[in-house]
Amino acid sequence: MRRAISDFKPDVIVNLAVPTFGWQVVREAKKQGIPIAYRALDVSHKIRKTVFESLVKVAERFVIRTSDLVLANNPAMRDYCLQMGAKSEKVSVVLPQMNIDMFQVG
C-alpha cells in the first residue's frame, strides 16, 4: 500500500474493502495525509461464516471510524455505520445508480 499510494499520489482514495486491504489502506492514507472515503456496501463480517468473523468486525469498525467520509449504500447501512462509531457528520447515503431504461414492465 505504501508504495502504491506514494507512486500514484491520489488526491483522495475511495475504499471498498475491509478485511482484504481496507484497514491497511486507511492507515497508509492517514500517514500520507490523503483523505479516504469508505463506500459501505454491506456488513463485511456477515458476508460469510468463518472463524475470522470477529477479526473482520474489528477491521470493519476501524475502517468505518477512521475514514474521512463514509458513503453508505442505503439508510440501514448508514445506521449500522453510526452504530459502529462513525461520526454523523461524516456519513452520507449514496443510493446505487440504476438505468431504468434497461428494464421493461411485465
KOLGU-4560 file (N, C-alpha, C; in nm, 3 decimals, padded with zeros to 5 digits):
<recs>
<n_xx: 00.082 n_yy: -00.119 n_zz: 00.000 ca_xx: 00.000 ca_yy: 00.000 ca_zz: 00.000 c_xx: 00.086 c_yy: 00.126 c_zz: 00.000 mol: A seq: 1 type: MET>
<n_xx: 00.188 n_yy: 00.124 n_zz: 00.084 ca_xx: 00.273 ca_yy: 00.244 ca_zz: 00.095 c_xx: 00.329 c_yy: 00.283 c_zz: -00.041 mol: A seq: 2 type: ARG>
<n_xx: 00.385 n_yy: 00.186 n_zz: -00.111 ca_xx: 00.449 ca_yy: 00.217 ca_zz: -00.239 c_xx: 00.344 c_yy: 00.256 c_zz: -00.344 mol: A seq: 3 type: ARG>
<n_xx: 00.234 n_yy: 00.185 n_zz: -00.349 ca_xx: 00.130 ca_yy: 00.215 ca_zz: -00.448 c_xx: 00.077 c_yy: 00.357 c_zz: -00.429 mol: A seq: 4 type: ALA>
<n_xx: 00.050 n_yy: 00.395 n_zz: -00.304 ca_xx: -00.002 ca_yy: 00.529 ca_zz: -00.276 c_xx: 00.105 c_yy: 00.635 c_zz: -00.305 mol: A seq: 5 type: ILE>
<n_xx: 00.229 n_yy: 00.607 n_zz: -00.267 ca_xx: 00.339 ca_yy: 00.702 ca_zz: -00.294 c_xx: 00.360 c_yy: 00.721 c_zz: -00.443 mol: A seq: 6 type: SER>
<n_xx: 00.356 n_yy: 00.613 n_zz: -00.519 ca_xx: 00.379 ca_yy: 00.621 ca_zz: -00.664 c_xx: 00.263 c_yy: 00.691 c_zz: -00.735 mol: A seq: 7 type: ASP>
<n_xx: 00.140 n_yy: 00.658 n_zz: -00.698 ca_xx: 00.023 ca_yy: 00.710 ca_zz: -00.767 c_xx: -00.013 c_yy: 00.852 c_zz: -00.722 mol: A seq: 8 type: PHE>
<n_xx: 00.010 n_yy: 00.884 n_zz: -00.595 ca_xx: -00.019 ca_yy: 01.016 ca_zz: -00.538 c_xx: -00.163 c_yy: 01.063 c_zz: -00.565 mol: A seq: 9 type: LYS>
<n_xx: -00.263 n_yy: 00.987 n_zz: -00.520 ca_xx: -00.402 ca_yy: 01.028 ca_zz: -00.545 c_xx: -00.442 c_yy: 01.147 c_zz: -00.459 mol: A seq: 10 type: PRO>
<n_xx: -00.542 n_yy: 01.221 n_zz: -00.506 ca_xx: -00.597 ca_yy: 01.332 ca_zz: -00.428 c_xx: -00.687 c_yy: 01.280 c_zz: -00.317 mol: A seq: 11 type: ASP>
<n_xx: -00.754 n_yy: 01.168 n_zz: -00.344 ca_xx: -00.843 ca_yy: 01.103 ca_zz: -00.249 c_xx: -00.845 c_yy: 00.954 c_zz: -00.282 mol: A seq: 12 type: VAL>
<n_xx: -00.874 n_yy: 00.873 n_zz: -00.182 ca_xx: -00.886 ca_yy: 00.728 ca_zz: -00.202 c_xx: -01.029 c_yy: 00.688 c_zz: -00.167 mol: A seq: 13 type: ILE>
<n_xx: -01.092 n_yy: 00.612 n_zz: -00.256 ca_xx: -01.223 ca_yy: 00.554 ca_zz: -00.227 c_xx: -01.198 c_yy: 00.407 c_zz: -00.199 mol: A seq: 14 type: VAL>
<n_xx: -01.232 n_yy: 00.367 n_zz: -00.077 ca_xx: -01.204 ca_yy: 00.232 ca_zz: -00.028 c_xx: -01.333 c_yy: 00.151 c_zz: -00.027 mol: A seq: 15 type: ASN>
<n_xx: -01.331 n_yy: 00.034 n_zz: -00.089 ca_xx: -01.445 ca_yy: -00.057 ca_zz: -00.089 c_xx: -01.416 c_yy: -00.182 c_zz: -00.006 mol: A seq: 16 type: LEU>
<n_xx: -01.296 n_yy: -00.193 n_zz: 00.046 ca_xx: -01.253 ca_yy: -00.315 ca_zz: 00.112 c_xx: -01.249 c_yy: -00.301 c_zz: 00.264 mol: A seq: 17 type: ALA>
<n_xx: -01.259 n_yy: -00.415 n_zz: 00.330 ca_xx: -01.239 ca_yy: -00.418 ca_zz: 00.475 c_xx: -01.133 c_yy: -00.522 c_zz: 00.509 mol: A seq: 18 type: VAL>
<n_xx: -01.164 n_yy: -00.651 n_zz: 00.502 ca_xx: -01.067 ca_yy: -00.748 ca_zz: 00.552 c_xx: -00.947 c_yy: -00.770 c_zz: 00.461 mol: A seq: 19 type: PRO>
<n_xx: -00.963 n_yy: -00.753 n_zz: 00.330 ca_xx: -00.853 ca_yy: -00.783 ca_zz: 00.239 c_xx: -00.740 c_yy: -00.681 c_zz: 00.248 mol: A seq: 20 type: THR>
<n_xx: -00.771 n_yy: -00.554 n_zz: 00.234 ca_xx: -00.670 ca_yy: -00.450 ca_zz: 00.249 c_xx: -00.727 c_yy: -00.318 c_zz: 00.298 mol: A seq: 21 type: PHE>
<n_xx: -00.852 n_yy: -00.316 n_zz: 00.339 ca_xx: -00.918 ca_yy: -00.192 ca_zz: 00.378 c_xx: -00.851 c_yy: -00.118 c_zz: 00.492 mol: A seq: 22 type: GLY>
<n_xx: -00.822 n_yy: -00.189 n_zz: 00.600 ca_xx: -00.761 ca_yy: -00.121 ca_zz: 00.714 c_xx: -00.619 c_yy: -00.076 c_zz: 00.684 mol: A seq: 23 type: TRP>
<n_xx: -00.547 n_yy: -00.152 n_zz: 00.599 ca_xx: -00.410 ca_yy: -00.113 ca_zz: 00.565 c_xx: -00.409 c_yy: 00.016 c_zz: 00.481 mol: A seq: 24 type: GLN>
<n_xx: -00.503 n_yy: 00.028 n_zz: 00.387 ca_xx: -00.506 ca_yy: 00.147 ca_zz: 00.303 c_xx: -00.548 c_yy: 00.270 c_zz: 00.385 mol: A seq: 25 type: VAL>
<n_xx: -00.636 n_yy: 00.250 n_zz: 00.483 ca_xx: -00.675 ca_yy: 00.361 ca_zz: 00.571 c_xx: -00.553 c_yy: 00.409 c_zz: 00.650 mol: A seq: 26 type: VAL>
<n_xx: -00.478 n_yy: 00.317 n_zz: 00.707 ca_xx: -00.358 ca_yy: 00.356 ca_zz: 00.785 c_xx: -00.258 c_yy: 00.432 c_zz: 00.699 mol: A seq: 27 type: ARG>
<n_xx: -00.232 n_yy: 00.380 n_zz: 00.580 ca_xx: -00.133 ca_yy: 00.444 ca_zz: 00.493 c_xx: -00.182 c_yy: 00.578 c_zz: 00.441 mol: A seq: 28 type: GLU>
<n_xx: -00.308 n_yy: 00.590 n_zz: 00.408 ca_xx: -00.363 ca_yy: 00.718 ca_zz: 00.362 c_xx: -00.350 c_yy: 00.823 c_zz: 00.472 mol: A seq: 29 type: ALA>
<n_xx: -00.380 n_yy: 00.783 n_zz: 00.595 ca_xx: -00.366 ca_yy: 00.877 ca_zz: 00.707 c_xx: -00.221 c_yy: 00.923 c_zz: 00.722 mol: A seq: 30 type: LYS>
<n_xx: -00.126 n_yy: 00.829 n_zz: 00.712 ca_xx: 00.016 ca_yy: 00.864 ca_zz: 00.724 c_xx: 00.060 c_yy: 00.963 c_zz: 00.617 mol: A seq: 31 type: LYS>
<n_xx: 00.004 n_yy: 00.945 n_zz: 00.496 ca_xx: 00.044 ca_yy: 01.030 ca_zz: 00.384 c_xx: -00.045 c_yy: 01.154 c_zz: 00.368 mol: A seq: 32 type: GLN>
<n_xx: -00.142 n_yy: 01.170 n_zz: 00.458 ca_xx: -00.227 ca_yy: 01.289 ca_zz: 00.455 c_xx: -00.326 c_yy: 01.292 c_zz: 00.340 mol: A seq: 33 type: GLY>
<n_xx: -00.368 n_yy: 01.176 n_zz: 00.295 ca_xx: -00.463 ca_yy: 01.168 ca_zz: 00.183 c_xx: -00.600 c_yy: 01.135 c_zz: 00.239 mol: A seq: 34 type: ILE>
<n_xx: -00.703 n_yy: 01.212 n_zz: 00.205 ca_xx: -00.838 ca_yy: 01.181 ca_zz: 00.253 c_xx: -00.887 c_yy: 01.047 c_zz: 00.198 mol: A seq: 35 type: PRO>
<n_xx: -00.963 n_yy: 00.976 n_zz: 00.281 ca_xx: -01.014 ca_yy: 00.845 ca_zz: 00.240 c_xx: -01.163 c_yy: 00.837 c_zz: 00.263 mol: A seq: 36 type: ILE>
<n_xx: -01.234 n_yy: 00.790 n_zz: 00.160 ca_xx: -01.378 ca_yy: 00.769 ca_zz: 00.168 c_xx: -01.404 c_yy: 00.618 c_zz: 00.164 mol: A seq: 37 type: ALA>
<n_xx: -01.482 n_yy: 00.570 n_zz: 00.258 ca_xx: -01.519 ca_yy: 00.429 ca_zz: 00.262 c_xx: -01.658 c_yy: 00.413 c_zz: 00.205 mol: A seq: 38 type: TYR>
<n_xx: -01.673 n_yy: 00.332 n_zz: 00.102 ca_xx: -01.803 ca_yy: 00.303 ca_zz: 00.040 c_xx: -01.860 c_yy: 00.179 c_zz: 00.110 mol: A seq: 39 type: ARG>
<n_xx: -01.953 n_yy: 00.201 n_zz: 00.202 ca_xx: -02.010 ca_yy: 00.094 ca_zz: 00.283 c_xx: -02.125 c_yy: 00.028 c_zz: 00.208 mol: A seq: 40 type: ALA>
<n_xx: -02.097 n_yy: -00.087 n_zz: 00.148 ca_xx: -02.196 ca_yy: -00.157 ca_zz: 00.067 c_xx: -02.270 c_yy: -00.265 c_zz: 00.146 mol: A seq: 41 type: LEU>
<n_xx: -02.203 n_yy: -00.324 n_zz: 00.242 ca_xx: -02.263 ca_yy: -00.433 ca_zz: 00.318 c_xx: -02.193 c_yy: -00.448 c_zz: 00.452 mol: A seq: 42 type: ASP>
<n_xx: -02.246 n_yy: -00.534 n_zz: 00.536 ca_xx: -02.187 ca_yy: -00.562 ca_zz: 00.668 c_xx: -02.082 c_yy: -00.671 c_zz: 00.646 mol: A seq: 43 type: VAL>
<n_xx: -01.957 n_yy: -00.629 n_zz: 00.641 ca_xx: -01.849 ca_yy: -00.718 ca_zz: 00.598 c_xx: -01.836 c_yy: -00.845 c_zz: 00.680 mol: A seq: 44 type: SER>
<n_xx: -01.851 n_yy: -00.834 n_zz: 00.810 ca_xx: -01.829 ca_yy: -00.953 ca_zz: 00.892 c_xx: -01.946 c_yy: -01.052 c_zz: 00.884 mol: A seq: 45 type: HIS>
<n_xx: -02.053 n_yy: -01.016 n_zz: 00.815 ca_xx: -02.168 ca_yy: -01.105 ca_zz: 00.799 c_xx: -02.179 c_yy: -01.164 c_zz: 00.658 mol: A seq: 46 type: LYS>
<n_xx: -02.085 n_yy: -01.135 n_zz: 00.571 ca_xx: -02.093 ca_yy: -01.184 ca_zz: 00.433 c_xx: -02.086 c_yy: -01.337 c_zz: 00.430 mol: A seq: 47 type: ILE>
<n_xx: -01.994 n_yy: -01.392 n_zz: 00.506 ca_xx: -01.984 ca_yy: -01.538 ca_zz: 00.513 c_xx: -01.939 c_yy: -01.580 c_zz: 00.652 mol: A seq: 48 type: ARG>
<n_xx: -01.980 n_yy: -01.697 n_zz: 00.693 ca_xx: -01.941 ca_yy: -01.752 ca_zz: 00.823 c_xx: -01.798 c_yy: -01.805 c_zz: 00.814 mol: A seq: 49 type: LYS>
<n_xx: -01.712 n_yy: -01.749 n_zz: 00.898 ca_xx: -01.575 ca_yy: -01.801 ca_zz: 00.907 c_xx: -01.528 c_yy: -01.786 c_zz: 01.051 mol: A seq: 50 type: THR>
<n_xx: -01.416 n_yy: -01.848 n_zz: 01.081 ca_xx: -01.358 ca_yy: -01.833 ca_zz: 01.214 c_xx: -01.301 c_yy: -01.693 c_zz: 01.232 mol: A seq: 51 type: VAL>
<n_xx: -01.287 n_yy: -01.619 n_zz: 01.122 ca_xx: -01.230 ca_yy: -01.484 ca_zz: 01.127 c_xx: -01.334 c_yy: -01.375 c_zz: 01.139 mol: A seq: 52 type: PHE>
<n_xx: -01.460 n_yy: -01.412 n_zz: 01.160 ca_xx: -01.569 ca_yy: -01.314 ca_zz: 01.165 c_xx: -01.543 c_yy: -01.202 c_zz: 01.265 mol: A seq: 53 type: GLU>
<n_xx: -01.494 n_yy: -01.235 n_zz: 01.382 ca_xx: -01.469 ca_yy: -01.130 ca_zz: 01.483 c_xx: -01.353 c_yy: -01.039 c_zz: 01.441 mol: A seq: 54 type: SER>
<n_xx: -01.252 n_yy: -01.094 n_zz: 01.376 ca_xx: -01.141 ca_yy: -01.011 ca_zz: 01.327 c_xx: -01.187 c_yy: -00.918 c_zz: 01.215 mol: A seq: 55 type: LEU>
<n_xx: -01.273 n_yy: -00.969 n_zz: 01.128 ca_xx: -01.327 ca_yy: -00.886 ca_zz: 01.021 c_xx: -01.409 c_yy: -00.772 c_zz: 01.080 mol: A seq: 56 type: VAL>
<n_xx: -01.483 n_yy: -00.801 n_zz: 01.187 ca_xx: -01.562 ca_yy: -00.696 ca_zz: 01.252 c_xx: -01.472 c_yy: -00.588 c_zz: 01.312 mol: A seq: 57 type: LYS>
<n_xx: -01.361 n_yy: -00.627 n_zz: 01.369 ca_xx: -01.265 ca_yy: -00.530 ca_zz: 01.424 c_xx: -01.210 c_yy: -00.442 c_zz: 01.310 mol: A seq: 58 type: VAL>
<n_xx: -01.173 n_yy: -00.504 n_zz: 01.199 ca_xx: -01.123 ca_yy: -00.429 ca_zz: 01.084 c_xx: -01.230 c_yy: -00.335 c_zz: 01.030 mol: A seq: 59 type: ALA>
<n_xx: -01.353 n_yy: -00.385 n_zz: 01.025 ca_xx: -01.466 ca_yy: -00.305 ca_zz: 00.976 c_xx: -01.487 c_yy: -00.183 c_zz: 01.064 mol: A seq: 60 type: GLU>
<n_xx: -01.485 n_yy: -00.202 n_zz: 01.194 ca_xx: -01.503 ca_yy: -00.089 ca_zz: 01.287 c_xx: -01.391 c_yy: 00.013 c_zz: 01.269 mol: A seq: 61 type: ARG>
<n_xx: -01.268 n_yy: -00.034 n_zz: 01.253 ca_xx: -01.154 ca_yy: 00.055 ca_zz: 01.232 c_xx: -01.173 c_yy: 00.138 c_zz: 01.105 mol: A seq: 62 type: PHE>
<n_xx: -01.209 n_yy: 00.072 n_zz: 00.995 ca_xx: -01.227 ca_yy: 00.141 ca_zz: 00.867 c_xx: -01.338 c_yy: 00.244 c_zz: 00.877 mol: A seq: 63 type: VAL>
<n_xx: -01.449 n_yy: 00.206 n_zz: 00.938 ca_xx: -01.564 ca_yy: 00.297 ca_zz: 00.950 c_xx: -01.530 c_yy: 00.417 c_zz: 01.037 mol: A seq: 64 type: ILE>
<n_xx: -01.465 n_yy: 00.393 n_zz: 01.150 ca_xx: -01.435 ca_yy: 00.502 ca_zz: 01.244 c_xx: -01.326 c_yy: 00.597 c_zz: 01.196 mol: A seq: 65 type: ARG>
<n_xx: -01.232 n_yy: 00.548 n_zz: 01.117 ca_xx: -01.116 ca_yy: 00.631 ca_zz: 01.084 c_xx: -01.120 c_yy: 00.690 c_zz: 00.942 mol: A seq: 66 type: THR>
<n_xx: -01.215 n_yy: 00.649 n_zz: 00.861 ca_xx: -01.227 ca_yy: 00.708 ca_zz: 00.727 c_xx: -01.276 c_yy: 00.853 c_zz: 00.739 mol: A seq: 67 type: SER>
<n_xx: -01.234 n_yy: 00.935 n_zz: 00.647 ca_xx: -01.274 ca_yy: 01.076 ca_zz: 00.648 c_xx: -01.419 c_yy: 01.095 c_zz: 00.606 mol: A seq: 68 type: ASP>
<n_xx: -01.470 n_yy: 01.002 n_zz: 00.527 ca_xx: -01.606 ca_yy: 01.007 ca_zz: 00.479 c_xx: -01.657 c_yy: 00.863 c_zz: 00.464 mol: A seq: 69 type: LEU>
<n_xx: -01.779 n_yy: 00.839 n_zz: 00.505 ca_xx: -01.842 ca_yy: 00.707 ca_zz: 00.488 c_xx: -01.964 c_yy: 00.727 c_zz: 00.399 mol: A seq: 70 type: VAL>
<n_xx: -01.964 n_yy: 00.655 n_zz: 00.287 ca_xx: -02.072 ca_yy: 00.664 ca_zz: 00.190 c_xx: -02.153 c_yy: 00.534 c_zz: 00.196 mol: A seq: 71 type: LEU>
<n_xx: -02.265 n_yy: 00.539 n_zz: 00.266 ca_xx: -02.346 ca_yy: 00.420 ca_zz: 00.287 c_xx: -02.435 c_yy: 00.393 c_zz: 00.166 mol: A seq: 72 type: ALA>
<n_xx: -02.459 n_yy: 00.266 n_zz: 00.140 ca_xx: -02.538 ca_yy: 00.221 ca_zz: 00.026 c_xx: -02.688 c_yy: 00.246 c_zz: 00.043 mol: A seq: 73 type: ASN>
<n_xx: -02.734 n_yy: 00.261 n_zz: 00.167 ca_xx: -02.876 ca_yy: 00.282 ca_zz: 00.196 c_xx: -02.890 c_yy: 00.332 c_zz: 00.339 mol: A seq: 74 type: ASN>
<n_xx: -03.007 n_yy: 00.376 n_zz: 00.379 ca_xx: -03.025 ca_yy: 00.429 ca_zz: 00.515 c_xx: -02.994 c_yy: 00.327 c_zz: 00.625 mol: A seq: 75 type: PRO>
<n_xx: -03.027 n_yy: 00.200 n_zz: 00.603 ca_xx: -02.997 ca_yy: 00.098 ca_zz: 00.704 c_xx: -02.846 c_yy: 00.082 c_zz: 00.722 mol: A seq: 76 type: ALA>
<n_xx: -02.771 n_yy: 00.090 n_zz: 00.613 ca_xx: -02.625 ca_yy: 00.080 ca_zz: 00.622 c_xx: -02.568 c_yy: 00.203 c_zz: 00.692 mol: A seq: 77 type: MET>
<n_xx: -02.627 n_yy: 00.320 n_zz: 00.668 ca_xx: -02.585 ca_yy: 00.441 ca_zz: 00.739 c_xx: -02.603 c_yy: 00.422 c_zz: 00.889 mol: A seq: 78 type: ARG>
<n_xx: -02.717 n_yy: 00.371 n_zz: 00.930 ca_xx: -02.743 ca_yy: 00.347 ca_zz: 01.072 c_xx: -02.644 c_yy: 00.249 c_zz: 01.132 mol: A seq: 79 type: ASP>
<n_xx: -02.612 n_yy: 00.146 n_zz: 01.056 ca_xx: -02.513 ca_yy: 00.048 ca_zz: 01.102 c_xx: -02.377 c_yy: 00.115 c_zz: 01.122 mol: A seq: 80 type: TYR>
<n_xx: -02.336 n_yy: 00.197 n_zz: 01.027 ca_xx: -02.207 ca_yy: 00.266 ca_zz: 01.038 c_xx: -02.204 c_yy: 00.359 c_zz: 01.158 mol: A seq: 81 type: CYS>
<n_xx: -02.315 n_yy: 00.425 n_zz: 01.185 ca_xx: -02.323 ca_yy: 00.509 ca_zz: 01.304 c_xx: -02.311 c_yy: 00.425 c_zz: 01.431 mol: A seq: 82 type: LEU>
<n_xx: -02.374 n_yy: 00.309 n_zz: 01.433 ca_xx: -02.362 ca_yy: 00.219 ca_zz: 01.548 c_xx: -02.219 c_yy: 00.170 c_zz: 01.565 mol: A seq: 83 type: GLN>
<n_xx: -02.146 n_yy: 00.159 n_zz: 01.454 ca_xx: -02.007 ca_yy: 00.112 ca_zz: 01.460 c_xx: -01.910 c_yy: 00.224 c_zz: 01.497 mol: A seq: 84 type: MET>
<n_xx: -01.960 n_yy: 00.345 n_zz: 01.515 ca_xx: -01.875 ca_yy: 00.452 ca_zz: 01.564 c_xx: -01.844 c_yy: 00.564 c_zz: 01.466 mol: A seq: 85 type: GLY>
<n_xx: -01.905 n_yy: 00.562 n_zz: 01.349 ca_xx: -01.883 ca_yy: 00.673 ca_zz: 01.255 c_xx: -01.948 c_yy: 00.799 c_zz: 01.310 mol: A seq: 86 type: ALA>
<n_xx: -01.886 n_yy: 00.912 n_zz: 01.284 ca_xx: -01.944 ca_yy: 01.040 ca_zz: 01.325 c_xx: -02.052 c_yy: 01.079 c_zz: 01.225 mol: A seq: 87 type: LYS>
<n_xx: -02.167 n_yy: 01.124 n_zz: 01.275 ca_xx: -02.282 ca_yy: 01.151 ca_zz: 01.188 c_xx: -02.252 c_yy: 01.252 c_zz: 01.078 mol: A seq: 88 type: SER>
<n_xx: -02.167 n_yy: 01.348 n_zz: 01.105 ca_xx: -02.135 ca_yy: 01.448 ca_zz: 01.004 c_xx: -02.045 c_yy: 01.394 c_zz: 00.892 mol: A seq: 89 type: GLU>
<n_xx: -01.993 n_yy: 01.274 n_zz: 00.912 ca_xx: -01.906 ca_yy: 01.213 ca_zz: 00.810 c_xx: -01.975 c_yy: 01.102 c_zz: 00.732 mol: A seq: 90 type: LYS>
<n_xx: -02.104 n_yy: 01.078 n_zz: 00.757 ca_xx: -02.175 ca_yy: 00.969 ca_zz: 00.691 c_xx: -02.284 c_yy: 01.024 c_zz: 00.600 mol: A seq: 91 type: VAL>
<n_xx: -02.286 n_yy: 00.977 n_zz: 00.477 ca_xx: -02.389 ca_yy: 01.014 ca_zz: 00.379 c_xx: -02.442 c_yy: 00.888 c_zz: 00.314 mol: A seq: 92 type: SER>
<n_xx: -02.567 n_yy: 00.894 n_zz: 00.270 ca_xx: -02.626 ca_yy: 00.784 ca_zz: 00.193 c_xx: -02.611 c_yy: 00.818 c_zz: 00.046 mol: A seq: 93 type: VAL>
<n_xx: -02.554 n_yy: 00.726 n_zz: -00.029 ca_xx: -02.542 ca_yy: 00.738 ca_zz: -00.175 c_xx: -02.605 c_yy: 00.613 c_zz: -00.233 mol: A seq: 94 type: VAL>
<n_xx: -02.729 n_yy: 00.629 n_zz: -00.279 ca_xx: -02.801 ca_yy: 00.514 ca_zz: -00.332 c_xx: -02.736 c_yy: 00.465 c_zz: -00.461 mol: A seq: 95 type: LEU>
<n_xx: -02.740 n_yy: 00.333 n_zz: -00.483 ca_xx: -02.682 ca_yy: 00.280 ca_zz: -00.607 c_xx: -02.757 c_yy: 00.332 c_zz: -00.729 mol: A seq: 96 type: PRO>
<n_xx: -02.685 n_yy: 00.356 n_zz: -00.834 ca_xx: -02.745 ca_yy: 00.405 ca_zz: -00.958 c_xx: -02.807 c_yy: 00.288 c_zz: -01.035 mol: A seq: 97 type: GLN>
<n_xx: -02.916 n_yy: 00.315 n_zz: -01.106 ca_xx: -02.980 ca_yy: 00.213 ca_zz: -01.187 c_xx: -03.029 c_yy: 00.277 c_zz: -01.316 mol: A seq: 98 type: MET>
<n_xx: -03.004 n_yy: 00.211 n_zz: -01.425 ca_xx: -03.051 ca_yy: 00.257 ca_zz: -01.555 c_xx: -03.187 c_yy: 00.191 c_zz: -01.580 mol: A seq: 99 type: ASN>
<n_xx: -03.295 n_yy: 00.263 n_zz: -01.550 ca_xx: -03.428 ca_yy: 00.203 ca_zz: -01.565 c_xx: -03.469 c_yy: 00.185 c_zz: -01.710 mol: A seq: 100 type: ILE>
<n_xx: -03.397 n_yy: 00.247 n_zz: -01.803 ca_xx: -03.428 ca_yy: 00.228 ca_zz: -01.944 c_xx: -03.394 c_yy: 00.086 c_zz: -01.992 mol: A seq: 101 type: ASP>
<n_xx: -03.316 n_yy: 00.014 n_zz: -01.913 ca_xx: -03.278 ca_yy: -00.123 ca_zz: -01.949 c_xx: -03.388 c_yy: -00.225 c_zz: -01.915 mol: A seq: 102 type: MET>
<n_xx: -03.489 n_yy: -00.184 n_zz: -01.841 ca_xx: -03.589 ca_yy: -00.278 ca_zz: -01.792 c_xx: -03.726 c_yy: -00.247 c_zz: -01.849 mol: A seq: 103 type: PHE>
<n_xx: -03.807 n_yy: -00.352 n_zz: -01.860 ca_xx: -03.944 ca_yy: -00.338 ca_zz: -01.909 c_xx: -04.041 c_yy: -00.389 c_zz: -01.803 mol: A seq: 104 type: GLN>
<n_xx: -04.157 n_yy: -00.328 n_zz: -01.797 ca_xx: -04.262 ca_yy: -00.376 ca_zz: -01.708 c_xx: -04.323 c_yy: -00.500 c_zz: -01.772 mol: A seq: 105 type: VAL>
<n_xx: -04.347 n_yy: -00.602 n_zz: -01.689 ca_xx: -04.413 ca_yy: -00.720 ca_zz: -01.745 c_xx: -04.359 c_yy: -00.849 c_zz: -01.695 mol: A seq: 106 type: GLY>
</recs>
